[in-house]
Amino acid sequence: MEKRTASDYRVSAWSGGTTTQLAIFPETAVYADRDFLWRVSSATVELETSDFTPLPDYDRLIATLEGRIVLTHNGGVPITLQPFEVHAFSGADETRSVGRCRDFNLMLRRGRVRGSMEARELTETPIRVCADAAGEQLLVYCASGQCTAAEEHVQTGVVSPQTSSDPIGERILRSAQKDRTGEEHAGTGIACPPTSAAAADSAILHPGESLLCTAPACLTLRGNANLMICRMLPVKE
């Protein structure tokens, strides 16, 4: 479990505002070179009308954290995004945005990695999220409020029977449609794998802070916060 704060992020300018890069993989990748498999970022949209940067080799997911925007892809039907509503589209689309906001983005290299992004509202009921597939990475971002994340030591080599007939790729792509309450696996709706010990490490997340985990990992999240949860999984060749 790696906690990241503002000092760990990279801030850059784009045509409509600024972008804060929260994480990129591989870590040696450079966004401008388009050599990354996935990237998580948050951007400010400061112009009333702006055009998104073309990314023809990537699939994208976006949500607004503050404010409302209206998107059009390739001159099509306008799509209104309310705060914490996730929208998926192709980076190859000619995308225009109307409205000012602070958004949250996940970019995935098409054919090389797949994943999901979902908004979760954390209240009285703890949320338990797990990364249990080989190579899977999990990022939890605190958009507002505060939460405590307790990491459990996952017993490697143990797979929950419920997962054997449920391919990880399908489960990941379904995650944004799952109920935002309850203590089940946030991305799959199934229980996490058995653990070998009680929670061993913990971290407190304040607004703008994030956690990055690599499988096998399970987190129990408590507090009152609005969270963005991203999952990234390399595609097997």
Number of C-alpha atoms within 10 A of each C-alpha: 20 10 17 17 14 13 6 12 15 12 15 11 11 14 12 19 16 16 21 17 19 25 20 18 16 12 11 9 15 12 14 7 7 13 13 19 23 28 21 20 19 22 22 20 24 15 15 12 15 18 16 15 15 13 16 13 15 22 22 23 21 21 26 24 23 16 15 19 24 16 22 17 17 11 11 10 10 14 13 16 17 15 17 23 15 20 18 15 13 19 22 16 17 17 19 18 21 18 16 21 21 20 21 25 23 24 27 25 23 17 14 14 19 22 29 25 31 25 22 21 18 21 15 11 14 19 22 21 25 29 26 24 18 12 13 21 22 25 22 25 25 21 22 18 16 18 23 18 23 19 22 22 17 22 14 14 9 13 14 13 10 11 17 9 7 11 10 19 17 12 17 20 16 17 22 22 13 14 12 16 15 14 17 18 21 25 26 22 16 16 17 24 23 15 15 12 10 11 16 9 12 16 16 17 26 17 16 15 20 24 22 17 20 20 17 21 24 27 26 19 26 19 19 17 22 20 25 23 21 24 24 26 23 20 14 7 5
